[in-house]
Amino acid sequence: MSWNFGESVENVVRSGSGYQMLDDETANFYTANLDEAAKILAKSPVQGSKYYKVRNTTKNNISSQDMYGIGLAEVNSDVEALPVEKAITGFNQTITSFVIRQSMGIGREAMDDDRFGVIADQTSRLMQSGEKTIERLLADSVNRGFGTADGGTTATTNLSLLAEDGLAMFSGSRPQPRASAGTWSNLNTAGALTATTVADARTSFNTYLDGNGDLAPQMLEKVIISPELEDTMREISGSSLKVDTSLNTTNIVSGTPYEVWHWLNANTIVYCGDGENGLEYHVRQNPSTYTWEDGNNPDLIRTRLRMQLGTGLKRPGKFKGQLTS
């Protein structure tokens, strides 16, 4: 399954570039009575790549075809005909890396008169722009992973990527590679985050079926939540008794590990099993900057940020998604 990652990125990352000149938005830095300029630079968490299988590559496109093993063995005596079963091929997937760029320009007069270093510092902040862009894109796989695929390869506003089976990251009815195995689900019914929903997710992983439709149990590894759900999950995980009840009832999911992914949209929950991670992040070019004098104007100093990356999703059996509203 191919996917137009480039079009999808445009729904998340804004494009454009600007020139910092003496007479534009920064003109107030040159007033005679201004003695200090404050730099506003907040530290942002770097989280997204740890939820992916990261792959450095020199190729623009990487295609793969899943191969699933055979099913269960049969009772068969030595004098009977030996049973033979073929392995099956799964779905195919092509992950394409796309170039993402940003730039800015600074007029030489603005640099000469920059008493506070603020204008020149903007070029170094292009790297921070690259880091934030990557975090937004990696979280976007989940943030827009609850939409409905239309069977095409054109990006829509409600989908970030397509899994190898042609569906969104989370779906209630996914086809198994072996047709006779039917369908499976990695989407919880929308509702509040509770000890019961965590327990249900644990049971779902414990009864997980592989591509042949055979039992292949996973363990619930952790729960990933958006920031505003942290207090709720802290209560669920940290209490030995059920929360929000006066009954002396044991909290059966006490101690469940959880992580807050600060780049997720509100009301987002991802339950993670300990199976194979099919979410891939391909890096062909890490963010880098290049500075030069404009060829048509030697008094315009330009800096460009460039990176090349792509994301893709094979079998999403490790993840089960839920929205709280």
matplotlib code that plots the C-alpha trace (Angstrom):
import matplotlib.pyplot as plt

x = [0.0, 1.5, 0.5, 1.1, 3.0, 3.9, 0.3, -0.5, 2.4, 1.0, -2.0, 0.2, 3.3, 3.0, 5.1, 6.7, 9.8, 10.6, 13.2, 14.2, 14.9, 15.6, 12.2, 9.9, 8.6, 12.0, 12.3, 11.6, 14.9, 16.7, 14.9, 17.3, 15.6, 15.6, 18.4, 17.6, 15.9, 14.4, 14.8, 11.7, 12.9, 11.0, 12.4, 10.2, 10.1, 11.6, 9.5, 8.1, 10.9, 10.9, 7.4, 8.7, 11.1, 13.7, 15.6, 18.3, 18.3, 19.9, 16.9, 14.0, 11.5, 11.6, 9.0, 8.3, 6.1, 5.1, 5.5, 3.6, 4.5, 2.3, -0.4, -0.5, 0.9, -1.5, -1.8, -0.3, 1.1, 4.3, 2.4, 0.0, 0.7, 2.8, 0.7, 2.0, 1.0, 2.4, 3.4, 1.4, 2.3, 0.8, 0.2, 2.8, 3.9, 6.0, 7.4, 8.6, 10.8, 10.0, 12.0, 10.9, 12.5, 12.2, 14.3, 14.8, 16.8, 18.5, 19.4, 23.0, 22.0, 19.9, 22.8, 25.2, 22.8, 21.8, 23.0, 21.3, 22.1, 18.4, 18.2, 21.2, 19.9, 16.9, 19.1, 20.0, 16.3, 15.7, 17.1, 14.6, 11.9, 13.1, 12.9, 9.4, 8.3, 9.5, 7.7, 4.5, 4.8, 5.5, 2.6, 0.3, 0.3, -1.7, -3.6, -5.1, -5.0, -8.7, -10.2, -11.7, -9.7, -11.4, -9.4, -7.2, -3.7, -4.5, -4.0, -7.1, -7.5, -8.6, -5.8, -2.0, -1.0, -2.3, -1.4, -0.3, -3.9, -5.1, -6.8, -6.1, -3.8, -6.8, -9.7, -12.5, -12.4, -9.1, -8.6, -6.2, -3.6, -5.1, -8.6, -10.1, -8.9, -11.5, -11.0, -9.5, -9.7, -7.3, -9.8, -11.6, -15.0, -14.8, -15.3, -13.7, -10.3, -11.0, -9.5, -12.0, -10.9, -7.3, -8.2, -10.2, -7.1, -5.0, -7.4, -7.4, -3.6, -3.7, -6.1, -4.4, -4.6, -1.8, -2.1, -3.1, -5.8, -3.9, -3.6, -0.4, -0.7, 0.9, 1.3, 0.1, 3.4, 2.1, -0.5, 0.3, -1.9, -2.3, -1.4, -4.8, -5.3, -2.2, -4.0, -6.6, -4.0, -1.9, -4.9, -5.6, -2.1, -1.2, -4.1, -4.4, -8.2, -10.7, -10.9, -14.2, -16.0, -16.6, -16.4, -13.3, -12.6, -9.1, -7.8, -6.8, -4.6, -2.7, 0.9, 0.2, 3.1, 2.1, 3.7, 2.5, 3.1, 2.9, 2.4, -0.9, -4.2, -6.5, -8.5, -6.2, -5.2, -2.9, -2.6, 0.7, 1.4, 4.8, 4.6, 6.4, 6.4, 5.0, 5.3, 8.4, 10.2, 12.6, 15.4, 17.2, 18.5, 18.6, 17.8, 20.7, 21.2, 23.1, 23.9, 24.9, 24.8, 21.9, 23.2, 21.2, 21.8, 25.1, 23.5, 20.9, 22.1, 20.0, 19.8, 18.0, 16.8, 16.4, 15.5, 14.2, 12.0, 9.0, 6.7, 4.8, 2.8, 3.0, 0.8, -0.4, -0.9, 1.2, -1.2, -4.8, -6.4, -9.2, -10.7, -12.3, -14.9]
y = [0.0, 3.3, 6.7, 10.3, 11.3, 14.6, 15.7, 14.5, 16.5, 19.7, 19.3, 19.6, 21.6, 25.2, 26.3, 29.6, 31.7, 35.2, 38.0, 39.8, 43.4, 46.6, 48.1, 45.1, 43.5, 43.8, 47.5, 48.2, 46.5, 49.6, 52.3, 54.4, 53.8, 49.9, 48.5, 44.8, 42.2, 39.1, 35.8, 33.5, 30.0, 27.2, 23.7, 21.2, 17.4, 15.2, 12.0, 10.8, 8.6, 6.2, 5.0, 4.1, 1.7, 4.2, 3.4, 5.4, 4.9, 6.2, 5.2, 7.4, 4.5, 1.3, -1.4, -4.6, -7.6, -9.4, -13.1, -15.1, -18.5, -21.6, -22.4, -25.0, -28.5, -31.4, -34.8, -37.1, -40.6, -41.8, -44.0, -41.2, -38.8, -35.9, -32.8, -29.8, -26.2, -23.2, -19.9, -17.0, -13.5, -10.6, -7.1, -4.9, -1.5, 1.3, 4.0, 7.2, 9.9, 13.5, 16.6, 19.2, 22.7, 26.1, 29.2, 32.8, 35.8, 38.6, 42.0, 43.0, 46.3, 44.5, 42.3, 45.3, 47.2, 44.2, 45.3, 42.4, 39.4, 38.6, 38.8, 36.6, 34.1, 33.4, 31.3, 28.9, 28.6, 27.0, 23.8, 24.0, 24.5, 21.2, 19.4, 20.6, 19.7, 16.1, 15.8, 17.1, 14.7, 11.7, 12.4, 13.0, 9.3, 8.9, 12.2, 11.5, 7.7, 7.4, 8.4, 6.3, 5.4, 5.9, 3.2, 5.7, 7.0, 10.7, 12.4, 13.7, 16.0, 13.1, 10.6, 10.9, 7.6, 4.3, 0.9, -1.9, -3.2, 0.1, 1.3, 3.9, 3.2, 2.3, 0.4, -1.8, -4.2, -5.1, -7.9, -10.7, -11.8, -15.3, -14.7, -17.6, -15.9, -13.2, -9.7, -8.2, -4.9, -2.5, 0.2, 0.6, 2.1, 5.8, 6.5, 7.5, 6.2, 3.9, 0.8, -1.2, 0.1, -0.6, -4.2, -4.7, -3.6, -6.0, -8.9, -7.9, -8.2, -11.5, -12.9, -11.4, -13.4, -13.3, -13.1, -16.7, -16.2, -18.3, -17.2, -15.2, -13.6, -10.3, -8.5, -5.0, -3.1, 0.5, 3.1, 6.2, 9.2, 12.9, 15.4, 16.2, 12.5, 12.2, 12.8, 10.2, 7.6, 8.4, 7.5, 4.3, 3.1, 4.3, 3.1, -0.4, 0.1, 1.1, 4.8, 6.7, 4.1, 3.6, -0.2, -1.9, -3.4, -4.3, -2.3, -5.1, -2.8, -1.1, -0.5, -0.4, 1.6, 4.8, 7.6, 11.1, 11.9, 15.7, 16.1, 14.1, 15.7, 15.9, 12.8, 10.3, 7.0, 4.3, 1.0, -0.7, -4.4, -6.0, -7.4, -6.3, -2.6, -1.9, 1.9, 3.0, 6.3, 6.5, 9.2, 9.9, 13.3, 14.6, 18.3, 20.5, 24.2, 25.9, 29.7, 31.7, 35.1, 35.5, 35.2, 38.2, 40.3, 40.0, 42.0, 39.4, 36.5, 33.4, 30.3, 27.1, 24.2, 20.8, 17.3, 14.2, 11.7, 9.5, 7.4, 4.2, 1.6, -2.2, -4.4, -2.3, -5.2, -3.5, -0.6, -0.2, 3.2, 4.9, 8.4, 9.6, 11.7]
z = [0.0, -1.0, 0.5, -0.5, 2.6, 1.1, 0.8, 4.3, 5.7, 4.3, 6.5, 9.6, 8.7, 7.6, 4.7, 3.8, 4.6, 5.6, 5.3, 8.4, 7.3, 9.2, 8.6, 9.2, 12.4, 14.1, 13.6, 17.3, 18.2, 16.8, 18.8, 20.8, 24.1, 23.9, 26.1, 26.2, 24.1, 25.8, 24.0, 24.3, 23.8, 25.6, 25.9, 24.2, 24.9, 22.3, 22.4, 19.1, 17.8, 20.8, 19.7, 16.2, 14.7, 13.4, 10.2, 8.6, 4.9, 1.7, -0.4, -1.3, -1.4, 0.6, -0.3, 1.7, 1.6, 4.8, 5.1, 7.7, 9.0, 8.8, 11.2, 14.0, 13.6, 13.1, 14.8, 12.2, 12.6, 10.9, 8.5, 7.3, 4.5, 5.8, 6.1, 4.1, 4.6, 2.8, 4.4, 3.2, 2.0, 3.8, 2.6, 0.8, 2.0, 0.4, 2.6, 0.8, 2.2, 1.4, 1.6, 4.1, 4.1, 5.7, 5.3, 6.3, 5.1, 6.9, 5.4, 6.0, 7.5, 10.0, 11.0, 11.2, 13.5, 15.6, 19.0, 20.8, 18.6, 18.4, 14.6, 14.1, 16.6, 14.4, 12.0, 14.8, 15.7, 12.3, 13.9, 16.7, 14.0, 12.5, 15.8, 16.5, 12.9, 13.4, 16.7, 15.1, 12.2, 14.4, 16.8, 13.7, 13.0, 16.1, 16.2, 12.8, 13.1, 13.9, 10.6, 7.8, 4.8, 1.4, -0.3, -2.2, -1.8, -1.6, 1.8, 3.5, 6.5, 8.8, 8.0, 8.6, 7.1, 5.9, 7.3, 5.0, 4.9, 3.5, 6.7, 9.3, 12.2, 14.4, 12.9, 14.3, 11.3, 9.8, 7.3, 8.2, 5.6, 5.6, 4.3, 6.3, 9.5, 9.1, 10.6, 13.8, 15.6, 17.3, 18.1, 21.5, 21.8, 22.6, 26.3, 29.5, 30.6, 33.5, 35.2, 33.2, 29.8, 30.8, 31.9, 28.6, 26.6, 28.6, 27.8, 24.1, 23.9, 25.9, 23.3, 20.2, 17.0, 14.4, 10.6, 10.4, 13.0, 15.6, 19.2, 19.7, 23.1, 24.0, 27.3, 28.0, 28.0, 28.8, 28.2, 26.3, 27.0, 26.1, 28.7, 30.2, 31.0, 33.2, 36.5, 35.7, 34.7, 37.7, 39.9, 38.0, 38.1, 41.6, 43.6, 45.0, 45.3, 42.6, 42.2, 42.3, 44.4, 48.1, 47.7, 49.0, 45.6, 44.4, 41.4, 39.1, 36.9, 39.7, 38.7, 34.9, 33.3, 31.5, 29.6, 28.6, 25.0, 25.1, 21.3, 21.2, 20.7, 23.7, 24.7, 23.0, 24.5, 23.0, 24.7, 23.7, 23.7, 23.7, 20.1, 17.0, 16.3, 12.8, 13.0, 11.1, 10.8, 8.0, 8.0, 4.8, 5.9, 9.4, 9.9, 8.8, 7.9, 5.2, 5.0, 1.9, 0.3, -2.1, -5.7, -6.8, -3.8, -1.8, 1.1, 1.7, 3.9, 3.6, 5.8, 4.8, 6.9, 5.1, 6.1, 4.3, 6.1, 5.9, 8.1, 7.5, 9.2, 8.7, 10.9, 13.9, 16.2, 19.0, 19.2, 20.3, 20.2, 22.1, 22.2, 25.4, 23.5]

ax = plt.figure().add_subplot(projection="3d")
ax.plot(x, y, z, "-o")
ax.set_aspect("equal")
plt.show()
